Amino acid sequence: MENEDLNKLWAEVKDVWEHGFMGVDVGSIAVALAIFFGFLLIRGILSKYILRRLHLWAEKSENKVDDKVVDAIMPPIRFIPIVLGLFFAGQYLELDETLGDFFGRMTRSLIVFTMFWGLHRALEPIGQMSKKLEDILSPTMMNWIFKVTKVVVVFIGAAVILEVWGIAVGPLLAGLGLFGAAVALGAQDLFKNLIGGITIIAEKRFSPGDWILVDGVVEGTVEDIGFRSTHVRRFDKAPVHVPNSALSDVAVTNFSRMTHRRIKWKIGVEYRTSVDQLKIIRDEIMKELETNDAFAKKEEVSTFVRVDAFNDSSIDFLIYCFTNTTNWGEWLEIKESFAMRIKEIVEDKAGTGFAFPSQSVYLESLPDDAAEIFVPPVKKAS
């Protein structure tokens, strides 16, 4: 009796072993798992020795771009043994037609994913190699081109995977045409901002790092020009996202592209200042502008020091000049030194003073009934 029970148990074990899962015996599944884990072991060896040596080799070169390329493609390369393990494990199992077709499609999808993943990651360091193109198209345009290229790579990779699974992309896109038209009508602002961004980059109005001013909109430093908006950091460090259309249709002042910074002052001196003193002030200020290397010469830019107007309380000079530096901090320092020098010229060289608002009242006669003005007698010396 016991022998019969043992035989039945053994028969059940053999049946389970032979039929296993979905018609695949357990032994084959065990061997397939061993193959897969063997490739995982190969992956560890590949990462520890071969890829590490490849990274060290790249570090020895003077060019740093190859280091970034190697770092970028490391994860896809590490994923290759996993794909190989799944492929060879599936080949060993000798699956039926339905399951084999599914497993084959999944393996091909992983191969496509690995290829396009590596290409997508390699685009960034490859983009940094195109310095000559940046001189022609500008860094911002190159940044946009590589962003679009990354989107295209992702789209093509997804389309290839869909084709692997028997989903035709062409009819799918055609079926989405009406939906796309409806979306386009509701996304007019998006396309308007996209075109505005292309206009900004094509016309090279400004680039990341430039200090810009748009009256009534924003003033600050450009940090990024995106597909929809431009990221500007104000001087109080607050970020502002301005739609590209708002920057492409208005006047934008780009202070970072100034060749010089301007100083335009009006200074007033007292009315008692003589003509000779006015000439001294004019000539000494002009001499300061001509001899000080901080200021641009009058051959390069418009430079004026002239008596400009007779104001209510002063005789006004117009001082119009430019500094060689465009740095705001340096410009403030130069302007401060220039102001102190003008004060020395007016008070020490010319011997006069600066005017301040004043008012004089003149009386030609007193009313008949007004009291007479008392004038005290002068005491005679004894």
C-alpha positions in Angstrom: 0.0 0.0 0.0 2.8 2.3 0.9 4.6 1.5 -2.3 1.5 2.4 -4.3 1.2 5.8 -2.5 4.9 6.5 -3.1 4.5 5.7 -6.8 1.5 8.0 -7.1 3.4 10.8 -5.3 6.4 10.3 -7.6 4.0 10.3 -10.6 2.6 13.6 -9.4 6.1 15.1 -9.0 7.1 13.9 -12.5 3.9 15.4 -13.9 4.5 18.8 -12.2 8.2 18.7 -13.2 7.4 17.9 -16.8 4.5 20.3 -17.3 5.8 23.0 -15.1 4.5 26.5 -16.0 2.6 27.0 -19.3 3.9 23.7 -20.7 7.5 24.3 -19.8 9.1 21.8 -17.4 10.6 23.0 -14.1 14.0 21.8 -15.1 14.1 24.0 -18.1 12.8 27.0 -16.1 15.6 26.4 -13.5 18.3 26.2 -16.3 16.8 29.4 -17.9 17.0 31.2 -14.5 20.5 30.0 -14.1 21.4 31.4 -17.5 19.8 34.8 -16.7 21.6 35.0 -13.3 24.8 34.1 -15.1 24.5 37.1 -17.3 23.8 39.2 -14.2 27.1 37.9 -12.8 28.7 38.9 -16.2 27.1 42.4 -15.7 28.8 42.8 -12.4 32.2 41.7 -13.8 31.7 44.1 -16.8 30.9 47.0 -14.5 33.7 46.3 -12.0 36.6 45.6 -14.4 36.0 46.4 -18.1 33.8 49.6 -17.8 36.0 50.8 -14.9 39.1 50.5 -17.1 37.3 52.2 -20.0 36.5 55.1 -17.6 40.1 55.3 -16.4 41.3 55.3 -20.0 39.0 58.2 -20.8 40.2 60.2 -17.8 43.8 60.0 -19.0 43.0 61.9 -22.2 43.2 65.7 -22.2 39.8 66.0 -23.8 37.1 65.9 -21.2 34.3 65.3 -23.7 35.1 61.6 -23.9 34.8 61.3 -20.1 31.2 62.7 -20.3 30.3 60.4 -23.2 31.5 57.3 -21.3 29.6 58.5 -18.2 26.5 59.0 -20.3 26.5 55.6 -22.0 27.5 53.6 -18.8 23.9 52.8 -17.7 22.8 51.5 -21.2 25.9 49.4 -21.4 25.2 47.8 -18.0 21.7 47.0 -19.2 23.0 45.0 -22.2 23.8 41.8 -20.2 20.2 41.8 -18.8 18.9 41.9 -22.4 21.3 39.1 -23.4 20.3 37.0 -20.4 16.6 37.3 -21.2 17.2 36.4 -24.8 19.3 33.3 -24.2 17.1 32.2 -21.4 14.1 32.4 -23.8 15.9 30.6 -26.5 16.7 27.7 -24.1 13.1 27.4 -23.0 11.9 26.6 -26.5 8.5 28.2 -25.8 5.4 27.5 -27.9 4.5 29.8 -30.8 2.3 32.2 -28.8 4.5 32.5 -25.8 7.6 32.5 -27.9 6.2 35.4 -30.1 5.5 37.4 -26.9 8.9 36.7 -25.5 10.6 37.6 -28.8 8.7 40.9 -29.0 9.6 41.8 -25.5 13.3 41.0 -26.2 13.3 43.2 -29.3 11.6 46.0 -27.4 14.3 45.9 -24.8 17.0 46.0 -27.5 15.4 49.0 -29.1 15.0 50.7 -25.7 18.7 50.1 -24.9 19.8 51.5 -28.3 17.7 54.7 -28.1 18.4 55.1 -24.4 22.1 55.2 -25.1 21.7 57.6 -28.0 19.5 59.9 -25.9 22.1 60.0 -23.1 25.0 60.5 -25.5 23.4 63.6 -27.1 24.2 65.9 -24.2 28.0 65.4 -24.3 28.0 65.3 -28.1 26.3 68.7 -28.0 29.2 70.1 -25.9 31.6 69.1 -28.7 29.9 71.4 -31.2 31.7 74.6 -30.2 32.2 75.7 -33.8 28.5 75.4 -34.5 27.8 77.6 -31.4 29.8 80.4 -33.0 27.5 80.2 -36.0 24.2 79.4 -34.5 24.7 80.7 -30.9 24.7 78.5 -27.8 21.0 79.0 -27.2 20.1 77.9 -30.7 22.3 74.8 -30.2 20.6 74.1 -26.9 17.2 74.2 -28.6 18.4 72.0 -31.4 19.6 69.3 -29.0 16.4 69.6 -27.0 14.3 69.0 -30.1 16.7 66.2 -31.2 16.2 64.4 -27.8 12.4 64.6 -28.3 12.7 63.2 -31.8 14.9 60.4 -30.5 12.3 59.5 -27.9 9.5 59.7 -30.4 11.3 57.4 -32.9 12.3 55.0 -30.2 8.6 54.8 -29.0 7.4 54.4 -32.6 9.9 51.5 -33.3 8.7 49.7 -30.1 5.1 50.1 -31.2 5.9 48.7 -34.6 7.6 45.7 -32.8 4.2 45.0 -31.1 2.4 45.3 -34.4 0.9 48.8 -33.8 1.2 50.8 -37.0 2.3 54.4 -36.2 1.2 56.0 -39.5 -2.6 55.2 -39.2 -2.4 56.0 -35.5 -1.1 59.5 -36.3 -3.7 59.9 -39.0 -6.4 59.0 -36.6 -5.1 61.6 -34.1 -5.2 64.3 -36.8 -8.6 65.6 -35.9 -7.8 65.4 -32.3 -4.5 67.3 -33.0 -6.3 70.0 -34.9 -8.7 70.5 -31.9 -5.8 70.7 -29.5 -4.0 73.1 -31.8 -6.9 75.5 -31.7 -6.8 75.4 -27.9 -3.0 75.7 -27.8 -2.6 78.9 -29.9 -0.8 80.6 -27.1 1.6 77.7 -26.8 2.5 77.9 -30.5 2.7 81.7 -30.4 5.2 81.4 -27.5 7.1 78.7 -29.4 7.4 80.9 -32.5 8.3 83.8 -30.2 11.2 81.8 -28.7 12.5 80.9 -32.1 12.3 84.6 -33.1 14.3 85.6 -30.0 17.0 83.0 -30.7 17.1 83.6 -34.5 17.5 87.4 -34.0 19.9 86.9 -31.1 18.1 89.5 -29.0 19.6 88.1 -25.8 21.2 85.0 -24.4 21.4 83.3 -21.0 23.5 85.5 -18.7 22.4 88.8 -20.4 20.9 91.7 -18.3 17.7 92.9 -20.1 15.0 95.4 -19.5 11.5 95.2 -20.8 9.5 98.3 -19.8 6.5 97.3 -17.6 7.4 93.6 -17.8 10.7 92.7 -16.2 14.3 93.7 -15.6 17.0 91.1 -14.6 19.4 88.4 -15.8 18.2 85.8 -18.4 18.8 82.3 -17.0 17.1 80.1 -19.7 15.1 80.5 -22.9 12.6 77.7 -23.0 10.1 76.5 -25.6 7.2 78.5 -24.0 8.8 81.1 -21.7 12.0 82.8 -20.7 13.3 82.5 -17.2 14.6 85.9 -15.9 16.1 86.4 -12.4 15.4 89.8 -11.1 18.0 91.7 -9.0 16.1 90.9 -5.8 16.7 87.2 -6.8 13.0 86.5 -7.5 12.5 84.3 -10.6 10.1 85.6 -13.3 8.8 83.4 -16.2 7.9 85.6 -19.1 6.0 84.2 -22.1 8.3 84.4 -25.2 5.6 86.2 -27.1 5.8 89.1 -24.6 9.5 89.4 -25.3 9.4 89.0 -29.1 6.8 91.7 -29.8 8.2 94.5 -27.7 11.4 96.6 -27.3 14.0 94.8 -25.3 17.0 96.7 -23.9 20.0 94.4 -23.6 22.4 96.2 -21.2 25.0 93.3 -21.4 25.8 94.3 -25.0 26.6 97.9 -24.3 30.0 99.0 -25.6 30.2 101.8 -23.0 28.1 103.1 -20.1 26.8 106.6 -20.2 27.0 109.5 -17.7 24.6 112.4 -18.3 24.6 115.1 -15.7 23.4 118.6 -15.3 25.2 120.6 -12.6 24.3 124.1 -11.6 26.7 126.8 -10.3 25.9 130.1 -8.7 24.9 133.1 -10.8 27.7 135.1 -9.3 30.1 132.8 -11.2 32.1 134.9 -13.8 32.6 134.0 -17.5 36.3 133.2 -16.7 35.2 130.8 -13.9 32.7 129.1 -16.2 35.5 128.5 -18.8 37.8 127.1 -16.1 35.1 124.7 -15.0 34.4 123.6 -18.6 38.0 123.2 -19.6 39.1 121.3 -16.4 36.2 118.9 -16.6 36.9 118.2 -20.3 40.6 117.8 -19.4 39.6 115.2 -16.8 37.6 113.2 -19.4 40.5 113.3 -21.9 43.2 112.2 -19.6 41.4 109.7 -17.4 41.6 106.2 -19.0 38.3 105.2 -17.4 36.5 107.3 -19.9 36.0 106.7 -23.6 37.7 109.2 -25.9 35.6 111.7 -27.8 36.9 110.2 -31.1 34.9 107.0 -30.2 31.8 108.4 -28.6 30.0 111.7 -28.2 31.5 113.7 -25.3 30.3 117.2 -24.3 31.0 119.6 -21.5 29.0 122.8 -22.2 27.2 125.7 -20.5 23.7 124.5 -21.2 21.1 126.7 -19.7 20.3 129.7 -17.3 18.0 128.1 -14.8 15.9 129.7 -12.1 18.7 129.6 -9.5 21.8 128.5 -11.4 23.9 128.4 -14.5 23.7 124.8 -15.7 26.5 122.7 -17.3 25.6 119.6 -19.4 28.2 116.8 -18.9 27.7 114.0 -21.4 30.3 111.2 -21.6 30.9 107.4 -21.5 33.0 105.1 -19.5 35.0 102.2 -21.0 33.6 99.7 -18.6 30.1 98.3 -18.8 30.3 96.7 -15.4 27.7 98.3 -13.1 29.9 98.2 -10.0 32.9 99.6 -11.7 30.8 102.3 -13.4 29.4 103.4 -10.0 33.0 103.7 -8.7 34.1 105.8 -11.7 31.1 108.0 -11.4 31.8 108.6 -7.7 35.4 109.6 -8.3 34.3 111.8 -11.2 31.7 113.6 -9.0 34.4 114.3 -6.3 36.7 115.6 -9.0 34.0 118.0 -10.3 33.5 119.3 -6.8 37.2 120.0 -6.5 37.2 121.8 -9.9 34.2 124.0 -9.1 35.2 125.0 -5.5 39.0 124.9 -5.6 40.1 125.5 -9.2 37.3 127.9 -10.2 36.7 129.4 -6.8 32.9 129.4 -7.0 30.1 127.2 -5.6 27.2 125.0 -6.5 23.8 126.6 -6.7 20.8 125.7 -4.6 17.2 126.7 -5.1 16.7 130.3 -3.8 14.3 133.3 -4.3 15.0 137.0 -4.1 12.3 139.6 -3.3 12.8 143.2 -4.5 10.8 146.2 -3.2 10.8 149.4 -5.3 8.8 151.5 -2.8 6.9 151.2 0.5 3.1 152.0 0.8 2.3 155.6 1.9 0.9 154.5 5.3 3.8 152.2 6.1 6.1 153.0 9.0 9.4 154.5 8.1 12.5 152.3 8.3 14.6 153.3 11.4 18.2 153.7 10.6 20.3 153.9 13.8 22.8 156.8 13.9 26.5 156.0 13.4 28.5 156.6 16.6 31.3 159.1 16.0 34.7 158.2 17.3 35.8 160.7 20.1 
